[in-house]
């Protein structure tokens, strides 16, 4: 998201396993200097400087309709073998936000 120059982030969390993403979300909020909004519905259109982060599993992400086709991010744990993501999805690299740099 740094590369995409995101300045506003909308976070959509899957109902049920919210606790799985809670610590990540708290940490992310503490490490970015732009607004993060937790939303019940994703915006249909985004500005060039805004993005959407989908927190959930692959099945839930693929069940969402009318997703924006740009600046749409998921975490790596949403990847499942032989499954695809909606068009335009990018992986959210959270390591720079957590103070980690270089190779692991």
N, C-alpha and C positions, 0 to 999 in steps of 0.2 A: 504494500500500500504506500510505502514511502516513495517508491519508484513512480507510482501513479499520482503522487501529490494529493492524496486524499486529505481533506480538511474537515469532513463531517462523516461520521460513520453511523449507520443504522444497523442494529443488531437484532436478528430474529432468532429466538431460541425455541427449540422443539419442546412442546409440552411433555411433562413427565420426567425426563432425565435432566432437568435444569441444574440440579446440584453438580452434575458432571462438569458443567461449564462455569459454575459460579466462581471458583478460585481464579480460573483463567481470566474471566471477565473483570473481576476486582483488580487483578494485576494489570490488565490492559488499560483500564481507566486511570490507574496511577502512573502509567508510563507515556501517555500521549497528551499532547497539548491542544487538542481539538475536541469538539463536542462528540459524545457518544450517546445515542438515543436507543433505548431498548423499546422495540415496537412489537405490536401484535400483528400488524400487516406491513409488508414491505411497500415502499413507495413504488408506483408504477413507472415513474421516470426519475432519473437522478441527474443532478448537475454534474459537470465535469470534475468537480472537486469533492463529490460525495460518493460513498460506496456503501454496500450492504454486506454484512458478515452473517452467514447462515451457520448457526450452531445446532447440529443435530446429526442424525445418522443418514446414510445414503438413501434409504427408502423414503424417509421424510422429505429430504431435499428434492428428490426426484418427483415427489407427489405435488410439489408446489407449482402453481400455474401462473402465467403472466409475470414471470420474473424479468427484471431488467437484463439486458444483454451485455452490459458493460459494468465494470467495477463491482463484480459479484465475487465474494470470497468464501472459502470453506477451510476448515482445519483438516490436517492430514488424517486424523482418526476417522473421518467420514468416508474414507476410501474403502471400498469393498471389492474383492476380486470379481472380475468379469462384469462389473457394473460401470455405467457411464454417469456423467454429470450433465446438467443442463448446459446448453450452449453459452459460452462466455465466462464460465466459472474459472477462477484462479485459486491456487492454494495460498492461504494466508500464512506468510512466514513470520511467526511471532517472536522468533529469537532476538532480532534487533530491539524489539520493544521490551524484552526482559533483561536487557543488558548483556546479551551473549553475542559475541562476534567471532568471526573466523570459522574454522572447520571443527566439527565435533567428531 
